[in-house]
Every structure is written in structure tokens, then in C-alpha cells.
Amino acid sequence: MEHLALLPPSGAAFFGIPVWFLAVVIPVAAICIFVRTLALRLQPLMKAAPDVRTDRIFTRTWYMLKFAFGQYKQPRYWTAGVLHIAIFAGFIILSARSITLVFLGVTDGFYLPGLNPESFTGAAYNILKDMAATAVLIACALAAVRRGIFKPERYNVPPKIGHDHTGEAVLILGMISGLMLADGFFEGSLAAAQAAQGITPHFLLPATVPWFASKLLAGASLESLQAWHTNAYMVHEVIFFTFLNVLPLGKHFHVITSIPNVWLAKLDKGTVKPVRYGLEREQLDELESLGVKKVTDFTWKHILDFYSCADCGRCSDQCPANAVGRPLSPRFISIKCRDKLFRIFPLKGEGEPNDELIGSVLSEDEIWSCTTCGACENECPILIQYIDKIVDLRRGLVDAGNVPQSLQKPLSALEKRGNPYGKMEKKRAEWTKDIKDEAPVRVLDIAKGDTADTLYFVDSITSFDDQICSIAKAAARALTTAGEEVAVLGPAEKDSGHEVRRFGEEFLFMDLKDQNTEAILSSGAKKIITTDPHAFNCLKKDYENLPPVEHISTTLLRLVRQGRLHLDAADPEKIYTYHDPCYLGRHNDLYEDPRQLLDSIPGLKRVEMARSRDTSFCCGGGGLMLFYEPEEETRMGSIRVDMANKAGANVIVTACPFCKVNMEDAIKTSGLEGKMVAVDLAELIDAHVVRPEKKAEPQAA
Amino acid sequence: MEILVCVKRVPDTAENEIAVKADGTDIVRDDVVYSVNEWDNYAVEEAIQIRDNVGGTVTVVSVGDEESEEIIRREMAMGADKGVLLSDAAFEGSDGLGVATILKSFVDKGKYDLILTGALADDGAGQVGGMLAALLDLPYASVVNKIEVKGDKLLVGREIEGGNQEMNEISLPCVLSIQTGINEPRYVGIRGIRKVASLEIPCDGKDACGLDAGVVGAAGSKVKRLTYFVPELGEGAEMIEGSTEEQVEKVIEILKAKGGIK
């Protein structure tokens, strides 16, 4: 045994008490408290609704490696992301060191298997952990300055929701810094003592925390160094076990829960969770209550999401509803529900009643404000889901009859007529009459057994809205020019029900789905084409056993590439920008086809808006959202049109009928009429298709 | 409080394109969808809210054909406790007084503190509420848009000219005809309707109602509908020209001139 420069903690005393004693008592007590807290925190998960999250373990493990350990989403917010990665990486590296320190209090010379300080790996680890500790300390200091002094706007807490969370953040940063400093002085004091006694000190990498500590303490008396050594150890011990018990009290619970939360993440975006996992459709009628009314009506995974929310505010920063001043901020859905859980299941004393969320914790307007655009979910570094929660809350509201008056008429029309406008079924294919000479569209009579290979699923708005059916006409014309036959279901087609489902009226959705499924299957179609991303997403993800569904942008791109459609040169005066519809882009990753299709128009000038692809900014929402009258300060469309203007574009190209409606409205309300136009991609392509001049019909003899 | 609400099944004006038959006897009924008369739906919601506040039961009654069961069920899914259909071939073609007479026969068999009707129906003449009150010899307030229960009396608000409000005290039992906007009727989802789908809705005919064929139905009607027709098109609408700003200015000018805005 080498000569010891200082007494190790296991042999030293702290205020007269042997450290080994404290090093046993403190961890045991702290772990007992921690286990009790976790057990109490688990209570609501046991009472919650079921969820299925243990399938596809390889994908899940990949997600965990990529999003949790790989911190994949963090750099999307550069400053905060880099700081977080530094702290997270430091934590991972230092976890072994922390465990070692706990045992060093009881037994001197302890090391974890493989980390013998005499070995190469152990020595390398010691250098690595000093670097990590230094990086973490710097990151904590920068983070504290950022939160405490610069105060980025996205961390603000509106007064009606509660107090500012900066204190909580800075306390944790302080504790982490304390841990880094304590370990630094623990080691630094030993190195200084070794140097003073002429023993070769173990190697300390210059400019790391222990190196600075050893320099600071150089020349101090041995007694003083001994005091620094023992006290630093005890400070580390106390902070470490306090930290462990502070984590589950607030947003830093994510340190514990987020890695499992990512493993348990939702894997199929664009889908909606079933009303209740494990129940067949017939069994739903027997349910006492439907959807989420109380916080424990959420699934256990959704409750884990609430626990895991790190309050970083990225979701709300991306949320278009939040941007226009609607009473919705996804971040506070999590924080408010988490706080409600903490109050119902407190760590001490009587909990408050597990009463209905709407009216106390959440408001109806908040829940109806969501356009389900998915920007929040796409941004969350730990893959917290919001759309399923919003849909479950809406299911609860629908079940209780709390549906805004503005939505009741379209819902009733959907029930009776299969479209939200209350138009007659027989008028569904009326748009085909205007183009019957140039592009004959076959309206299938399903009852008579008509069939078609490729089916164009038009959906309600494109069938009935006088301004929007131009998209259907354009698509039909372009397809006809390329030699494709166009067939529609006509009166047999009902609304896809995409928004009906996302607005919580599951049973009406199931009726619509049944009717459409039967009609589509009867048509014998082998492929479905649609111009509506909502229908696209719905048929693809909410329906089962249908033939493959394709968005028109993919179809047209293929026809152009096959040389079946030739396009005229673009107007050189026009500068185009492509607006990614939420249900084409974020929910289906279809970013490239529409852009490549646009770029296939010769000479077309295209610019990107500041927010594009997966950060695209919702136009205001489709389907039933067009009927909803939200409280808001401005419109999403106005903000979006402004972004297009700033990008220097004078044509906004969309690929969704609802985007077109919202953009056109916004162009008018923003006073950009005459300066900017919105056009659907199918319409734009149709307008550029080169068609042989129609020869004059030979006169009938 | 025992509350009776009289409801009617009508063609849904929002979801149909109403056309008149060539012979003028009726509207074209093929491909027409029906719903509960909008005013009646507000009346049922109001009854449910009163019941939830002060206790009691809500009964929904409808005079109509078998199809009217559908709307009775819907109102029960909304929260009404009981539903009764009054249906008989002899009731067909009843005028307002006939319908009020049929309803009176039903009211006489029970004991109701409050009877609500819609102020009017999409396909009606706004008569039944008043006539029913007169037949029952009960106090009546029409076009009610506010109800407050004060012991054995009600405070009822009525909308009067120019959007002004009038408040009245009325003693129970009484008949009120309800205006839309008095509340925000709750949504009835498909699941709610499925839950009441198998409920038996009692149906009373003329004998059960104790009525003679002569006083109801087409035979007993003293008002006869002669024909339906679509009015001839008048002069075309005035199209406002100009830029958006100019159009808006012009519209504001016209609205001000005609007293639409002050």
C-alpha cells in the first residue's frame, strides 16, 4: 500500500463523526426516501388507463439510442442543445465516478470493475471524468447565466398559470455545479497534499476542475488540506443524495424518467390511439365514460410523459396555436397535469380530489384550440406526445356533450349527409360535370357493381366547396392528359372522418370509416389517389385493409419523370415558395416529392420560408377546424403569409385544400391581395401541362 | 319539478335543398333528412338544466308519425328521462289547434309543473304553445330566452324589439315557448344515441288519448293548407363593385342608412 498523503474519507471524521458511518447512513436514508417517493409517484400510473408500449423492441431500442443517448433533437435549439448535451454526456461519464465516491466513504481504494486507477482504462477514465466534470461545470455556469440573466422568452410562465420556474432550474444547476466542485476539491486537495509531501501526485489534466483546485490549495497546511479533502467528500455526498431526492419533485424528474420515456415512445406518427387499448369496438358501448375527464383517465404512458416533461418550452415555441394567442400551450398541458397529479398524490398529507380536469386545470377552449399539426411532438427532445392526449380529452368532452355550438352543425351534417356542409350526397360528384369534355371522370355506381383500378378519393371540401373543387378538376385534367383514367365514388364517398376522429367523435368516425371502406373495397380499386393530405393520412393510418394510398404530388412527379406529362416554363416574374401541409410533411415525411415536382417546371424560381419541412407552420387547420371559432389575437394563416412574404415569394404553393382556403383568406386579411397568390400544387402543374392543341372536331357528315 | 317538453321532427333546413312539388301539395320528400326542430332542442336543454338544478323529471312528447321516435330518442340521449310518442293515422293533417288538442289530452293524464314548446318550428306556424296554454287554462309566455326558478314562480325573460330584454314573473304551472339562444344545447354523439337505441318508446294513439277522430286530423282541421309555391324572383340583388375597401365602405354606408348598425 502506497503511503497516504491524507486520510481517506473512510478513515477520517466529519465534526467528530466517522465518515464511514455517515457514508452508510446518508445513502441508506436517502435511498429509502427516494424509493418511497418513486412508489408514490407510481400510484397514478397504476390507476391510469392501459397502453401498449412493449412491441417492436429493436425500434424502441434504436429510438432510445438515437433520441435519448444520442440527444438527436437537442441541437435543433443550438445553444440550449449544446449545453444540454454537455451536461448529459457529463452525467453519463460521471455516473461511474459518483458510485465510486459513495463507496469510497466506506472502503478506501474502491473502484468499479475495469476502472482500477492503476490500469490504463482506469487512468484514462480518471482523465475523461475530469474533462467531463469541467465541461459540465462550464455548461452549468453558462446555463445559469442564460436562464437567470438573459431569460429566453420561451421559459416565461404566464402569471395565470403559476410562478416562474427559473428558481427551480438555477437550484438544480447550482447542485450540479456543487457536485463538480466538490469532487474537484476532493481530488485537488489530495494532489496538493501529495505534492507537499514529495509524493508523485496522480496525474491531473491541466485546466480541469481538480487541477485548478490543486493549484488553489498549493501551499496550504496539511491539516487544512485534510479538512478540504474530508469536507469536499461530505459536500459531494450530501449534495448527491439531496439531488437524488429533489429530482422527482419537479421538472428534473426527467433525469430519471426520460430514457425509459423515449424507449416507450409512440412509434407511429399520424395515427390516433384507440379509445381504450385492449377493448373491441363492441365493448366500447359498455364503457361508463369515454375519453379523458380526470387526470388518471390518461394512459400510464401519458402520465409518464407528464413526469418527463423538462419544461424546456420547445413545443410551445413551435405551437402555432400558442403563436396566435389561442389559449393553448402544449408545455403547460404537461406541467399543469403533472402538478395536478402531484396534488392528488402528494408525498405527505391528504391529496386533493381527483376531479375533472376541464374547468379547473384545463379549459375547453384550450383543448379545442389544437389543430393537431404535430409541431410540438416533432420538437420534443424526449418524444412526448400531445395529439393523442388532446384527442382523448376531446373524446371526454364529446362524451359529456360539451361540444362548441359552432361544431355541432357540421357534426350533425356529417352524421346525416356524410359531409360537414349538409350538402346532398348526390351532389358530391357535381364538379365532374364542368370538365366532362376535357377530362371525363367516371363516377362509379357502387350499387350496380362498377369497378376501377385506381380510385380518386376526393373528400368533402374538394367535392363541395366551389373555390376548392378546382383542385379536383386540375388533378383530373392532369391525370387524363397523362393517359390515366379517373374514377370517383361519387355519392358513395363519405367524408374520410379525419377531423371527426381528431375532434373526439370516435363513433361517428367509425360509421364514416365503415361506409367508405365498404365502398372502396366494392370498387375493386388497387390504388387510391388523393389530393387532400388529411384524407391521405386518414385512409393510410386510420383505416385498415385498404389498397395503397398515394398523394397526388407523388403521382404527378412519377408521371412527369416517366415523360407522360410535359411542363411549360414557369413565369419568370414569379417566385414560388412551398408550404408543407402538416399531414403531408410532419405526419407523413413527404417533403421531397412536392418540391421535386415544383422544380420539374422549367425555370421555376423557388425559395424556402424560414419555417419549412418539419418545422412548417400550420395554416390554421383543416376539416372541422374551419368551423371552430377560437379566441385568438391573429390568424395562423396571417403569420404564414407574412413568412412567405419575408422569404421574397409571391406565390405560395400548397398541396392541401385547407391550406389553400386559409392562405387565400390570410392574403386578403393581410392586405397582400394582388401581391401574392396561393395555389395548389395540382393546379399549378395542370396550368403548366403542355397539351397538344385540340384539333377541331370533324364536322358530322 | 315535473317538466314536459313538446318536440317535433322537421326537415333539417341546414342539410336539405328544399324544393316544392310540382302540384304544390308538399315539398319534395325524397332524399330529405330530418332532425328535431331547433327551438325544441333548446327547450329540452333548458328543461334538463332546470331539472339538474332543482330536481324532478323531464318528459319529452311528440305528435307525429313513427319516424318521430328517432328524435324522441335523441332527446333522451341528451338527458330527458321519459319519452312518449303520440301517433295515429287519425292525427295526420291536424292543424295547430288539432296538435294542441292532442297534446292537451296527454298533459291531462299527467301532472306537470312546467310545459315547454319551441317558439316555432321550421315547418310550422308558431301556434301550438299558445293554443295548448289556452286549452289547459294555464299562464303562458312566448319567445322566452331566460328562465330562473323562484320557488313556485318563474322569472322569465323575453326578447323584445331592438334586442331589448323584458323580465316577467309567471306562476307555476305554466306553458312557455322557448327561443333559440336561451342556452347552448349539449352535443348528442353517436354513442349517446346507441345507448338509448333499444329503449322502448311508448306510443299512444287516439283511443289512448281519449280523442274523437272528428276533433283532430284533417277532418277536424279548421285551417287548411291550400298550396306551396316558390315566390317569383324579384329584382336582382345589388352588386357592390370596387376594391375590397370600397366595397366595405359601401356596405357600412348601406347598413347605417337602413339602421342595421348605429
Interface residues (C-beta under 8 A of the other chain):
Chain A: L284 D285 L290 V398 D399 A400 G401 N402 V403 Q405 L407 Q408 K409 L411 S412 A413 E415 K416 R417 G422 M424 E425 K426 E505 E506 F507 L508 M510 D511 K668 E673
Chain B: D12 A14 E15 N16 E17 D31 V33 S35 M78 E184 P185 R186 Y187 V188 G189 I190 R191 G192 R194 K195 T244
